[in-house]
Amino acid sequence: MYVENCFLGAEGVGRTIEQRLWSQGITRWEGFRPTADGIGEIRAERIESFIDDGERALERGNVDFFDQRFPDGCGWRLYESFREQACFFDIETTGLDHRTSVVTTVTLHQDGDTRTLVRDDDLTDETLRAAFEDAGLLVTFNGARFDVPFLESSFDLSLDQPHIDLMPTARKIGLSGGLSEVEQELGITRDLPDVDGREAVRLWHEHERGVDGALDRLVEYNREDTVNMVPVLESLVEKLDSQAFPE
């Protein structure tokens, strides 16, 4: 689904009205007609105003416009139209509390490029700000509760871009658990199935002690967590599409 298929960004339009339009074959903005059944003159004017503003926002690549207009829980609808701006990222830390733990690695994947920043090397305020500079849309797994606040409290960084959190998105189709569990349900495989968050902490401490290969394995795990979010999101979008959008 593209944002051009969506009408619930218009004032007074919810999922029922949107479904009513779709059922009449009005599935894209250019197909909208003010005389559609069950719409009314005032609502039609609001839809036309939303379409005009939306076309300008889409031309400018303005993700925020749609994020602010769409209801909560509809962030997945942004992906197809703004996939080049989508920055998938994941962090590894030495614990769950930012007051007593530190960030060890951050991997970002955007538009086919993957980059990992490492503590005591290139993981700094400046490199993080630069890495997120072109990110119009953030994608994480449980990042709203963990990755984003942990980074913001640990670095001079503000991550206020529109955000698709895959954990609650997966729950929309009945999938729960962590990222690896969701991957298994979706048939997505891993090269490092035996590494988890606890092992990632151990690998960092081994790296600090000078154990050869520990950092490489940690980085590989962090990168796999990040890159695997791409097929996870695409699978979720496909399934949510099929539930919401008519043939």
C-alpha positions as CSV (number, residue, x, y, z in Angstrom):
1,M,0.0,0.0,0.0
2,Y,1.2,3.5,-0.9
3,V,0.1,6.7,0.8
4,E,-1.7,7.5,-2.4
5,N,-4.1,4.7,-1.6
6,C,-4.9,6.2,1.8
7,F,-7.8,8.5,2.6
8,L,-7.8,8.3,6.4
9,G,-5.4,11.2,6.7
10,A,-8.3,13.5,5.8
11,E,-10.2,15.2,8.6
12,G,-13.3,13.1,9.5
13,V,-12.2,10.0,7.6
14,G,-11.6,6.8,9.5
15,R,-11.2,3.2,8.4
16,T,-15.0,2.8,7.8
17,I,-15.2,5.7,5.3
18,E,-11.9,4.6,3.7
19,Q,-13.2,1.1,3.2
20,R,-16.4,2.5,1.8
21,L,-14.4,4.4,-0.8
22,W,-12.2,1.4,-1.7
23,S,-15.4,-0.8,-2.1
24,Q,-16.5,1.6,-4.8
25,G,-13.3,1.2,-6.7
26,I,-11.8,4.5,-5.4
27,T,-8.5,3.1,-4.4
28,R,-6.1,6.0,-5.3
29,W,-6.3,9.7,-4.9
30,E,-6.7,10.4,-8.6
31,G,-9.8,8.2,-8.6
32,F,-11.6,10.2,-5.9
33,R,-14.9,11.8,-6.9
34,P,-16.9,14.1,-4.6
35,T,-20.1,12.3,-5.5
36,A,-19.0,9.0,-4.1
37,D,-21.7,7.2,-2.1
38,G,-21.9,8.0,1.6
39,I,-19.4,10.8,1.6
40,G,-21.2,14.1,1.7
41,E,-20.2,17.5,0.5
42,I,-18.2,18.7,3.6
43,R,-16.3,15.4,3.9
44,A,-15.6,15.4,0.2
45,E,-14.0,18.9,0.5
46,R,-11.8,17.7,3.3
47,I,-10.7,14.7,1.3
48,E,-9.8,16.9,-1.6
49,S,-7.9,19.2,0.6
50,F,-6.0,16.3,2.1
51,I,-5.2,15.0,-1.4
52,D,-3.9,18.4,-2.5
53,D,-1.7,18.7,0.6
54,G,-0.6,15.1,0.3
55,E,0.5,15.4,-3.3
56,R,2.7,18.3,-2.4
57,A,4.1,16.5,0.7
58,L,4.8,13.4,-1.4
59,E,6.6,15.4,-4.0
60,R,8.9,16.9,-1.3
61,G,9.4,13.5,0.4
62,N,7.8,14.8,3.6
63,V,7.2,11.8,5.7
64,D,6.1,13.8,8.7
65,F,3.0,15.1,7.0
66,F,1.6,11.6,6.7
67,D,2.8,10.5,10.0
68,Q,1.0,13.3,11.7
69,R,-2.2,12.8,9.7
70,F,-2.5,9.0,9.9
71,P,-4.0,7.5,13.1
72,D,-1.8,5.7,15.6
73,G,-0.8,2.2,14.4
74,C,-0.8,3.0,10.7
75,G,2.9,3.8,10.4
76,W,3.4,0.6,8.3
77,R,1.5,2.4,5.5
78,L,4.4,4.8,5.1
79,Y,7.0,2.2,4.0
80,E,6.2,1.6,0.4
81,S,6.2,5.3,-0.5
82,F,9.3,6.2,1.6
83,R,11.4,3.1,1.6
84,E,14.5,5.0,0.4
85,Q,14.3,7.2,3.5
86,A,13.7,4.2,5.8
87,C,16.6,3.7,8.2
88,F,16.6,0.3,9.9
89,F,18.8,0.3,13.0
90,D,19.6,-1.8,16.1
91,I,21.9,-1.2,19.0
92,E,23.8,-3.5,21.3
93,T,24.5,-2.6,24.9
94,T,26.1,-4.0,28.1
95,G,22.8,-4.0,29.9
96,L,19.2,-2.7,29.9
97,D,19.7,0.4,32.1
98,H,21.3,3.4,30.3
99,R,22.4,4.8,33.7
100,T,24.7,1.8,34.3
101,S,25.2,0.4,30.8
102,V,26.7,1.6,27.6
103,V,26.1,1.3,23.9
104,T,28.7,-1.0,22.3
105,T,27.6,-1.1,18.6
106,V,25.0,0.6,16.4
107,T,24.2,-0.8,13.0
108,L,22.2,1.2,10.5
109,H,20.8,0.0,7.1
110,Q,19.3,2.4,4.6
111,D,18.7,2.2,0.9
112,G,20.9,-1.0,0.6
113,D,23.8,0.4,2.6
114,T,24.8,-1.1,6.0
115,R,27.1,0.6,8.5
116,T,28.2,-0.4,12.0
117,L,29.6,2.1,14.5
118,V,31.6,0.7,17.4
119,R,32.3,2.1,20.9
120,D,35.8,3.5,21.4
121,D,36.2,3.7,17.6
122,D,33.7,5.6,15.5
123,L,30.6,5.6,17.7
124,T,30.4,9.3,18.7
125,D,27.7,12.1,18.9
126,E,28.9,13.4,15.5
127,T,29.0,10.2,13.6
128,L,25.5,9.2,14.9
129,R,24.0,12.5,14.0
130,A,25.5,12.2,10.5
131,A,24.4,8.6,10.1
132,F,20.7,9.5,10.9
133,E,20.8,12.8,8.8
134,D,19.1,11.3,5.8
135,A,16.7,9.1,7.7
136,G,13.1,10.3,7.2
137,L,11.6,7.2,8.6
138,L,13.1,5.0,11.4
139,V,12.5,1.3,11.6
140,T,13.3,-0.8,14.7
141,F,12.2,-3.8,16.7
142,N,11.1,-2.6,20.2
143,G,13.0,0.6,19.5
144,A,10.4,3.0,20.8
145,R,10.9,1.5,24.3
146,F,14.6,0.7,24.1
147,D,16.9,1.7,21.2
148,V,15.6,5.3,20.7
149,P,15.6,6.4,24.4
150,F,18.8,4.5,25.1
151,L,20.6,6.4,22.3
152,E,19.1,9.7,23.2
153,S,20.2,9.4,26.8
154,S,23.7,8.2,25.9
155,F,24.5,10.6,23.1
156,D,23.8,14.2,22.1
157,L,21.1,13.0,19.7
158,S,17.4,13.5,19.0
159,L,15.5,10.9,17.1
160,D,12.1,12.4,16.5
161,Q,11.5,11.1,13.0
162,P,8.4,9.1,12.1
163,H,9.0,5.6,13.5
164,I,7.8,2.1,12.6
165,D,8.3,-0.2,15.5
166,L,8.1,-3.8,14.3
167,M,7.2,-5.3,17.7
168,P,3.7,-3.8,17.9
169,T,3.3,-4.0,14.1
170,A,3.9,-7.8,14.3
171,R,1.2,-8.1,17.0
172,K,-1.3,-6.7,14.5
173,I,-1.1,-10.1,12.7
174,G,-0.9,-12.1,15.9
175,L,2.9,-12.5,16.1
176,S,4.6,-12.0,19.5
177,G,8.0,-12.5,21.1
178,G,11.3,-11.1,20.1
179,L,12.8,-10.5,16.7
180,S,14.1,-14.0,16.2
181,E,10.7,-15.5,17.1
182,V,8.9,-13.3,14.6
183,E,11.5,-14.2,12.0
184,Q,10.9,-17.9,12.5
185,E,7.1,-17.4,12.2
186,L,7.7,-15.6,8.9
187,G,10.2,-18.1,7.6
188,I,13.3,-15.8,7.8
189,T,16.5,-17.6,8.6
190,R,19.7,-16.5,10.4
191,D,23.4,-17.2,9.9
192,L,24.0,-16.8,13.7
193,P,21.0,-18.5,15.3
194,D,23.0,-19.3,18.5
195,V,23.8,-15.6,19.3
196,D,21.4,-13.6,21.4
197,G,21.5,-10.4,23.4
198,R,23.1,-12.1,26.4
199,E,25.8,-13.5,24.2
200,A,26.3,-10.1,22.7
201,V,27.2,-8.7,26.1
202,R,29.6,-11.5,26.7
203,L,31.2,-10.9,23.3
204,W,31.8,-7.2,24.1
205,H,33.5,-8.0,27.4
206,E,35.7,-10.6,25.6
207,H,36.6,-7.9,23.1
208,E,37.6,-5.7,25.9
209,R,39.9,-8.4,27.2
210,G,41.4,-8.8,23.8
211,V,39.8,-12.0,22.7
212,D,40.5,-12.4,19.0
213,G,37.3,-12.5,16.8
214,A,34.9,-11.4,19.6
215,L,34.2,-8.0,18.1
216,D,33.8,-9.4,14.6
217,R,31.1,-11.8,15.8
218,L,29.3,-9.1,17.8
219,V,29.2,-6.8,14.8
220,E,28.0,-9.7,12.6
221,Y,25.2,-10.4,15.0
222,N,24.2,-6.7,15.2
223,R,24.2,-6.4,11.5
224,E,22.1,-9.5,11.1
225,D,19.5,-8.1,13.6
226,T,19.4,-4.9,11.6
227,V,19.3,-6.3,8.0
228,N,16.8,-9.0,8.9
229,M,14.3,-6.3,9.8
230,V,13.9,-5.5,6.1
231,P,12.2,-8.8,5.1
232,V,10.3,-8.7,8.4
233,L,8.8,-5.4,7.7
234,E,8.1,-6.3,4.0
235,S,6.3,-9.5,5.1
236,L,4.3,-7.6,7.7
237,V,3.3,-4.9,5.2
238,E,2.2,-7.6,2.7
239,K,0.1,-9.3,5.3
240,L,-1.4,-6.1,6.6
241,D,-2.1,-5.0,3.1
242,S,-4.0,-8.2,2.3
243,Q,-6.1,-7.7,5.4
244,A,-7.0,-4.0,4.8
245,F,-6.8,-3.3,1.1
246,P,-9.1,-4.8,-1.6
247,E,-7.9,-6.7,-4.6
